[in-house]
């Protein structure tokens, strides 16, 4: 990008969490950094030799301190002009947590809250924005999926669901089979709680929103009374600290489109994004011992107990291969092993075994990288004991051009007699 102009930089720059991408540019190797929330199209190309400087932007060093630390680490000195240029580019790309990003977030969240609804951020890309075109697309997906007998489902009330959040191009057969199986049980649903993976969320965060999600069929109204109570319980600052993530996060949106289409009506929804549980998987803590998580579960169970409620975990399963940091491509033997491990996790889901599902990932140190782990765990805790389930549509979807990386997905339904 062009050389950045001087700006008011934070005294101690702190880099936001980013997903770096190695790229070739003009014969050299660079790392591409961009805003993970897509609030700007600006990006920064960092030469590999400058990566130690970027890593040192952790909010503990001022600019002279960064210069000294970089020189000690690499032997190279960066003059004031070069430092200004690098940090200004990071700031203009909204990559410094304590820089221009703060103002940009406040502007975005003000616009979001004042709008009549949350606009569809993936319409026209992942699915058609026109309802008739969407219906035609879904009908085509159903034709490709295994046939489903509408009467062939487990007895009892539908109370829980695992729905993928992968794009429809790769996951449409799983989506179609799942929602065709769920369709006969949707008629008396009064409230839907959608717990979606927050791919940019901080560890253990629970982030509701008062805004209503739009789909091609209209708007699914958010039950603001429940959301307000949840926010009061979590604390307003904590509850809405990362609400801006709702703008472009796709997990709740992609599940909502199928929900609205298959229900054929508007239904009150409680949309909640769930941050990563990785720290619980590789560290000593446990969500069952974390106050804001247990309080949120208790609150939602209490306010939904007298309504026909469906809880949806909008989450995918494993993310494996070089695209996700593994050293080797996933071969046939590894795929078979993954199938067995995923099926064991799906068995835990279908038994309503939240702690078993979590513990399985703990034992393997999260090597499958189940990105839907937090919404799945919370869904199982919300629906409680005494459920029986069935899984369907298991698939391993390609995640790179070489076929060596994959995302595994499945659908599942939980019933209570």
C-alpha positions as CSV (number, residue, x, y, z in Angstrom):
1,X,0.0,0.0,0.0
2,X,1.2,3.6,-0.4
3,X,3.3,5.1,2.3
4,X,1.1,6.2,5.2
5,X,1.0,9.8,6.4
6,X,1.8,10.8,9.9
7,X,-1.0,10.2,12.4
8,X,-1.6,10.4,16.1
9,X,-0.3,7.0,17.1
10,X,-1.0,5.4,20.5
11,X,1.9,5.8,23.0
12,X,2.3,2.1,23.4
13,X,0.9,0.4,20.3
14,X,-1.0,-2.9,20.8
15,X,-1.7,-5.1,17.8
16,X,-5.2,-6.7,17.6
17,X,-5.5,-10.4,17.1
18,X,-5.0,-11.0,13.4
19,X,-4.7,-14.0,11.0
20,X,-1.5,-13.5,9.1
21,X,-1.2,-14.8,5.5
22,X,2.2,-15.5,3.9
23,X,2.3,-14.1,0.3
24,X,4.8,-13.6,-2.4
25,X,5.3,-10.0,-3.6
26,X,7.8,-8.6,-6.1
27,X,10.1,-11.6,-5.5
28,X,10.0,-11.5,-1.8
29,X,8.1,-13.2,1.1
30,X,5.7,-10.9,3.0
31,X,3.0,-11.4,5.6
32,X,-0.4,-9.9,4.7
33,X,-2.2,-8.4,7.7
34,X,-5.8,-7.1,7.4
35,X,-8.7,-6.2,9.7
36,X,-10.3,-9.5,10.7
37,X,-13.7,-7.7,11.2
38,X,-13.5,-6.3,7.6
39,X,-14.4,-2.8,8.8
40,X,-11.9,-1.5,6.2
41,X,-10.4,-2.8,3.0
42,X,-7.0,-1.5,3.9
43,X,-4.2,-4.1,4.4
44,X,-0.5,-4.1,5.3
45,X,2.3,-6.1,3.7
46,X,5.0,-6.7,6.3
47,X,8.4,-8.1,5.1
48,X,9.2,-11.2,7.1
49,X,12.2,-9.6,8.7
50,X,9.9,-7.1,10.4
51,X,7.6,-9.6,12.0
52,X,9.5,-9.5,15.3
53,X,8.6,-5.8,15.5
54,X,4.9,-6.5,14.9
55,X,5.0,-9.2,17.6
56,X,6.5,-6.7,20.1
57,X,3.5,-4.4,19.7
58,X,1.7,-5.8,22.7
59,X,0.9,-2.6,24.5
60,X,3.9,-2.7,26.9
61,X,6.4,-0.7,24.9
62,X,6.5,2.9,23.6
63,X,8.1,3.6,20.3
64,X,11.7,4.1,21.6
65,X,11.2,0.8,23.6
66,X,10.1,-0.9,20.4
67,X,13.2,0.4,18.6
68,X,15.5,-0.9,21.3
69,X,13.8,-4.3,21.6
70,X,13.9,-4.8,17.8
71,X,17.6,-3.9,17.7
72,X,18.4,-6.3,20.5
73,X,16.4,-9.1,18.8
74,X,17.6,-8.6,15.3
75,X,20.7,-6.4,15.4
76,X,19.0,-3.9,13.0
77,X,18.0,-0.4,14.0
78,X,14.8,1.2,12.7
79,X,14.9,5.0,12.5
80,X,12.0,7.2,13.6
81,X,10.7,7.8,10.1
82,X,10.6,4.0,9.4
83,X,8.9,3.3,12.7
84,X,6.3,6.0,12.0
85,X,5.6,4.6,8.6
86,X,5.1,1.0,9.8
87,X,3.0,1.9,12.8
88,X,0.9,4.4,10.8
89,X,0.1,1.7,8.2
90,X,-1.0,-0.7,11.0
91,X,-3.1,2.0,12.5
92,X,-4.8,3.0,9.2
93,X,-5.6,-0.6,8.6
94,X,-7.3,-0.7,12.0
95,X,-4.9,-3.3,13.3
96,X,-3.9,-1.4,16.5
97,X,-6.3,-2.1,19.3
98,X,-5.6,1.2,21.0
99,X,-5.4,3.4,17.9
100,X,-7.9,4.5,15.2
101,X,-9.7,1.2,15.6
102,X,-11.4,2.5,18.7
103,X,-13.0,5.4,16.9
104,X,-13.9,3.2,13.9
105,X,-15.6,0.7,16.2
106,X,-17.7,3.3,18.0
107,X,-18.8,4.8,14.6
108,X,-19.7,1.3,13.3
109,X,-21.6,0.3,16.4
110,X,-23.6,3.5,16.6
111,X,-24.7,3.0,12.9
112,X,-25.5,-0.6,13.7
113,X,-27.7,0.1,16.7
114,X,-29.5,3.0,15.0
115,X,-30.4,0.9,11.9
116,X,-33.9,-0.8,11.7
117,X,-32.2,-4.2,11.7
118,X,-28.9,-6.0,11.2
119,X,-28.5,-6.1,7.4
120,X,-27.4,-9.4,5.8
121,X,-23.7,-9.2,5.4
122,X,-23.4,-12.4,3.2
123,X,-26.5,-12.0,1.0
124,X,-25.5,-12.0,-2.7
125,X,-22.2,-13.8,-1.8
126,X,-23.1,-17.0,0.1
127,X,-26.8,-17.1,-0.8
128,X,-29.3,-15.1,-3.0
129,X,-30.8,-12.0,-1.5
130,X,-34.1,-12.5,-3.4
131,X,-36.5,-14.8,-1.5
132,X,-37.7,-16.6,-4.7
133,X,-34.1,-17.2,-5.8
134,X,-33.3,-18.4,-2.4
135,X,-36.2,-20.9,-2.4
136,X,-35.1,-22.2,-5.8
137,X,-31.5,-22.6,-4.5
138,X,-32.7,-24.4,-1.4
139,X,-34.9,-26.7,-3.5
140,X,-31.9,-27.6,-5.6
141,X,-29.9,-28.3,-2.4
142,X,-32.6,-30.7,-1.2
143,X,-32.5,-32.6,-4.5
144,X,-28.8,-33.2,-4.0
145,X,-29.2,-34.3,-0.3
146,X,-30.2,-37.8,0.8
147,X,-34.0,-38.2,0.8
148,X,-35.7,-37.7,4.1
149,X,-39.0,-39.1,5.2
150,X,-40.8,-36.3,7.1
151,X,-42.3,-38.8,9.6
152,X,-38.9,-40.4,10.2
153,X,-37.6,-38.6,13.3
154,X,-37.1,-39.4,17.0
155,X,-40.2,-39.0,19.3
156,X,-40.4,-36.0,21.5
157,X,-40.1,-32.2,21.2
158,X,-37.2,-30.8,19.2
159,X,-35.1,-28.8,21.7
160,X,-31.6,-28.6,20.3
161,X,-29.7,-28.5,17.0
162,X,-26.2,-28.5,15.6
163,X,-26.2,-26.5,12.4
164,X,-23.1,-25.8,10.3
165,X,-22.0,-22.3,9.6
166,X,-19.8,-23.1,6.6
167,X,-20.7,-21.5,3.3
168,X,-23.6,-23.1,1.4
169,X,-21.5,-23.9,-1.7
170,X,-19.6,-26.5,0.4
171,X,-22.1,-27.4,3.1
172,X,-25.4,-27.3,1.3
173,X,-26.1,-31.1,1.4
174,X,-25.6,-31.1,5.2
175,X,-27.8,-28.0,5.7
176,X,-30.5,-29.5,3.5
177,X,-30.6,-32.9,5.2
178,X,-30.6,-31.3,8.6
179,X,-33.4,-28.8,8.0
180,X,-35.6,-31.4,6.0
181,X,-35.4,-33.6,9.1
182,X,-36.1,-30.7,11.5
183,X,-39.0,-29.3,9.4
184,X,-41.9,-31.5,10.9
185,X,-40.9,-30.3,14.4
186,X,-40.7,-26.6,13.8
187,X,-44.4,-25.7,13.9
188,X,-44.9,-25.1,17.6
189,X,-41.5,-23.4,18.3
190,X,-42.1,-20.1,20.1
191,X,-38.5,-19.0,20.7
192,X,-35.1,-19.7,19.2
193,X,-31.8,-19.2,20.9
194,X,-29.0,-19.1,18.4
195,X,-25.5,-19.5,19.8
196,X,-22.9,-18.8,17.1
197,X,-19.2,-19.1,16.9
198,X,-17.5,-15.7,17.2
199,X,-14.4,-16.2,15.0
200,X,-13.0,-12.9,16.3
201,X,-14.2,-13.2,19.8
202,X,-12.1,-13.0,22.9
203,X,-11.6,-16.1,25.1
204,X,-14.8,-17.1,26.9
205,X,-16.8,-14.1,25.7
206,X,-20.6,-14.2,25.5
207,X,-21.9,-11.4,23.3
208,X,-25.6,-10.8,22.7
209,X,-27.2,-8.1,20.6
210,X,-30.5,-6.2,20.8
211,X,-30.5,-5.8,17.0
212,X,-32.6,-8.1,14.9
213,X,-31.1,-10.2,12.1
214,X,-32.5,-9.8,8.6
215,X,-32.9,-12.6,6.0
216,X,-34.2,-12.6,2.5
217,X,-37.6,-13.5,4.0
218,X,-37.7,-10.4,6.2
219,X,-36.6,-9.8,9.8
220,X,-36.3,-12.3,12.7
221,X,-37.2,-10.1,15.7
222,X,-34.8,-10.3,18.6
223,X,-36.4,-10.9,22.0
224,X,-34.9,-7.8,23.6
225,X,-36.4,-8.5,27.0
226,X,-34.3,-11.7,27.2
227,X,-31.2,-10.0,25.8
228,X,-31.6,-7.1,28.2
229,X,-31.7,-9.5,31.1
230,X,-28.7,-11.4,29.9
231,X,-26.8,-8.1,29.5
232,X,-27.7,-7.0,33.0
233,X,-26.5,-10.3,34.4
234,X,-23.2,-10.2,32.4
235,X,-22.7,-6.5,33.0
236,X,-23.4,-4.0,30.2
237,X,-19.8,-3.3,29.4
238,X,-18.9,-7.0,29.3
239,X,-22.0,-8.0,27.3
240,X,-21.6,-5.4,24.6
241,X,-17.8,-5.0,24.5
242,X,-17.6,-7.0,21.3
243,X,-21.0,-6.4,19.9
244,X,-19.4,-5.0,16.7
245,X,-18.6,-8.6,15.8
246,X,-22.2,-9.1,15.0
247,X,-21.9,-6.9,11.9
248,X,-20.0,-9.3,9.7
249,X,-19.9,-12.6,11.7
250,X,-21.5,-15.2,9.5
251,X,-22.3,-18.0,12.0
252,X,-25.7,-16.8,13.3
253,X,-26.6,-15.3,9.9
254,X,-26.2,-18.5,7.9
255,X,-28.2,-20.5,10.4
256,X,-30.9,-17.8,10.5
257,X,-31.5,-17.9,6.8
258,X,-32.4,-21.7,6.9
259,X,-34.4,-21.2,10.1
260,X,-36.5,-18.4,8.6
261,X,-37.0,-20.3,5.3
262,X,-38.1,-23.6,7.0
263,X,-40.3,-22.0,9.7
264,X,-42.1,-20.0,7.0
265,X,-42.8,-17.3,9.6
266,X,-41.0,-14.8,11.9
267,X,-40.1,-16.1,15.4
268,X,-38.5,-14.3,18.3
269,X,-34.7,-15.0,18.4
270,X,-32.0,-14.5,21.0
271,X,-28.7,-14.1,19.0
272,X,-25.6,-14.7,21.0
273,X,-22.0,-14.9,19.7
274,X,-19.6,-17.2,21.7
275,X,-15.9,-16.6,22.0
276,X,-13.3,-19.4,21.9
277,X,-13.0,-22.0,24.7
278,X,-9.4,-22.8,23.6
279,X,-8.0,-21.7,27.0
280,X,-10.3,-24.2,28.7
281,X,-9.0,-27.0,26.4
282,X,-5.3,-26.4,26.8
283,X,-5.3,-24.8,30.3
284,X,-6.4,-25.6,33.8
285,X,-9.7,-23.8,33.8
286,X,-13.2,-25.1,33.0
287,X,-16.3,-23.3,31.7
288,X,-18.4,-25.0,34.4
289,X,-16.2,-23.2,37.0
290,X,-16.5,-19.8,35.3
291,X,-19.0,-17.5,36.9
292,X,-20.2,-15.4,33.9
293,X,-20.7,-18.6,31.8
294,X,-22.6,-20.6,34.5
295,X,-24.7,-17.5,35.3
296,X,-25.6,-17.0,31.6
297,X,-26.6,-20.7,31.3
298,X,-28.7,-20.5,34.5
299,X,-30.4,-17.2,33.3
300,X,-31.2,-18.5,29.8
301,X,-32.6,-21.8,31.2
302,X,-34.8,-19.9,33.6
303,X,-36.3,-17.4,31.1
304,X,-36.9,-20.1,28.4
305,X,-38.3,-22.9,30.6
306,X,-42.0,-22.0,30.0
307,X,-41.7,-21.5,26.2
308,X,-41.3,-24.0,23.4
309,X,-37.6,-23.2,22.8
310,X,-35.2,-24.4,20.2
311,X,-31.5,-23.9,21.0
312,X,-29.2,-23.9,17.9
313,X,-25.4,-24.3,18.0
314,X,-24.2,-22.6,14.8
315,X,-20.8,-24.3,14.6
316,X,-18.6,-26.4,12.4
317,X,-16.3,-29.2,13.6
318,X,-12.6,-29.9,12.8
319,X,-10.3,-27.5,11.0
320,X,-7.2,-29.4,9.9
321,X,-4.3,-29.3,7.4
322,X,-1.7,-26.7,6.3
323,X,-4.4,-24.0,5.9
324,X,-4.8,-24.1,9.7
325,X,-1.2,-24.5,10.7
326,X,-0.6,-28.3,10.5
327,X,2.7,-29.3,9.0
328,X,1.4,-32.0,6.7
329,X,-1.7,-32.3,4.4
330,X,-4.5,-34.6,5.6
331,X,-4.2,-37.9,3.8
332,X,-6.7,-40.8,3.5
333,X,-5.6,-42.4,6.7
334,X,-5.9,-39.1,8.6
335,X,-9.3,-38.5,7.1
336,X,-10.5,-41.9,8.3
337,X,-9.1,-41.2,11.8
338,X,-10.8,-37.8,11.9
339,X,-14.2,-39.4,10.9
340,X,-14.0,-41.7,13.8
341,X,-13.1,-38.9,16.2
342,X,-15.8,-36.6,14.9
343,X,-18.4,-39.4,15.2
344,X,-17.4,-39.9,18.8
345,X,-17.9,-36.1,19.4
346,X,-21.3,-36.3,17.7
347,X,-22.3,-39.2,19.9
348,X,-21.5,-37.0,22.9
349,X,-23.8,-34.3,21.4
350,X,-26.6,-36.7,20.7
351,X,-26.5,-37.9,24.3
352,X,-26.6,-34.3,25.6
353,X,-23.1,-34.9,27.1
354,X,-21.6,-31.4,27.3
355,X,-18.8,-32.2,29.6
356,X,-17.9,-35.4,27.6
357,X,-17.8,-33.3,24.4
358,X,-15.5,-30.8,26.0
359,X,-13.3,-33.4,27.7
360,X,-12.7,-35.2,24.4
361,X,-11.1,-32.0,23.0
362,X,-9.1,-31.6,26.2
363,X,-7.7,-35.1,25.9
364,X,-6.5,-34.4,22.4
365,X,-5.2,-30.8,23.2
366,X,-7.6,-29.3,20.7
367,X,-5.7,-30.7,17.7
368,X,-9.0,-30.9,15.7
369,X,-9.6,-27.2,16.3
370,X,-13.4,-27.6,16.7
371,X,-14.5,-24.0,16.1
372,X,-18.0,-24.7,17.2
373,X,-16.9,-26.0,20.6
374,X,-18.2,-23.1,22.7
375,X,-21.7,-22.8,21.2
376,X,-22.0,-26.6,21.2
377,X,-21.1,-26.9,24.9
378,X,-23.4,-24.0,25.8
379,X,-26.3,-25.6,23.7
380,X,-25.9,-28.9,25.5
381,X,-25.9,-27.2,28.9
382,X,-29.0,-25.2,28.0
383,X,-31.1,-28.1,26.8
384,X,-30.1,-30.1,29.9
385,X,-30.4,-33.8,30.6
386,X,-33.0,-36.2,29.3
387,X,-32.5,-35.6,25.6
388,X,-31.9,-38.1,22.8
389,X,-30.5,-37.1,19.4
390,X,-29.5,-38.1,15.9
391,X,-26.7,-36.8,13.7
392,X,-26.7,-36.6,9.9
393,X,-24.9,-35.1,6.9
394,X,-21.4,-35.6,8.1
395,X,-18.9,-34.3,5.5
396,X,-15.3,-33.2,5.2
397,X,-15.2,-30.0,3.1
398,X,-12.0,-28.8,1.2
399,X,-10.3,-25.8,2.8
400,X,-7.5,-25.2,0.3
401,X,-6.8,-25.6,-3.4
402,X,-4.6,-28.6,-3.0
403,X,-7.2,-30.7,-1.0
404,X,-4.8,-31.1,1.9
405,X,-6.8,-29.1,4.4
406,X,-10.4,-29.6,5.4
407,X,-13.3,-28.5,7.6
408,X,-15.6,-31.2,8.9
409,X,-19.3,-30.5,9.4
410,X,-22.4,-32.3,10.5
411,X,-26.0,-31.6,11.5
412,X,-27.7,-33.0,14.6
413,X,-31.1,-32.8,16.3
414,X,-31.9,-33.2,20.0
415,X,-35.4,-34.3,21.3
416,X,-37.0,-34.4,24.7
417,X,-39.7,-36.9,25.3
